[in-house]
Amino acid sequence: MELDKQKQKEVMEKLLDLFSHEGWEIFQSDVEGNLMSFHKNVFSLNTGKDFFKYKGAVEALMFIRNYEKTIKSNYEQLQQEEDEDDDI
């Protein structure tokens, strides 16, 4: 479901508020710690099945780690589009 630009902006502003809380920083620290732990344990994988479980977990953690940056980038892009629309 695609949101209109105003609804997208509202959702992103709520997410930006989430990112400003101490709990988000703690969560991100835990995610980073888990990624480091996975990195150290990569050589202990014995089977292809283990590898794909590991790969999926790392991809999920990377998505979470980069989520804030992605939302901020998308929000800036949305604001630029709004500014361009105002100039017309």
N, C-alpha and C positions, 0 to 999 in steps of 0.2 A: 504494500500500500504506500503510495507516494503522498507525502504531506505537502501542503502548500507552503510557500516561503515563510509566511508569518508563523505557522505552526512549527516549522523546522527551527526557526529562530527561538521560539519559546522553549522547545525541547533542549536545544543546545545551551541556552542560558541556564536552564535547570541543571544540566550536566556540568557546566562551568562552575556553578555554585557547589556541586558535589565535590569537584576537584579542589576546592578551597578549604575543605575540612581536614582536620588532622587525621581522622580515620582513613581518608583516602591515601594520605602519605604513608601511614602504617601498612595499609593493604599493599601499596606499591612496593614497599620495602620487603614484605613477605614474598611477593611475586618474584622480585629480583633474587631473593635468597633461594627460592625454589629453582629458578633458572640456573643459578650457579651450582646448586646441588646436582641438577640433571647433567650439567656440563662435566662435572667431576666424575659422574657415574656412567658416562657414555661407553666406556670401554668394558663395562661389566655386562653389557647386553650379550646374550647367548644365542638368541633365535631371531628370525625375521619377525615373528609375532611380537617379541619384546621390542624390537626396533620400531615397529609401526605404532605400538602403544606409546613409546617414548616420543616419537615424532609428533603424534597427535597432542600429547600433553605440552610439549615445547611450543607447538604452534598456538595452542590456546593461551598459554602464558605470555607469549610474544604479543598476541592480539591485545590482551589485557594491559600489558606494559605500555603499548603504543596507543592505547585508546584515547588518553587525554590529549596527546599531541595531534591525533587525527581529528578529534572533535574541535580543538582550537583552530586548526588549519581550515576545516570546513566552515567554521563560524566566520573566520576572517574573509573567506571567499564569498560567503553569503552577504556579508556586510559590504564588500566591494561591489557586488552585483547590485545591491540596493542603492549604493552611492551613484553608480552608473545610471540606474533607472531614474534617480532624482535629477540627474544632469540633463536628461532628455526633455 
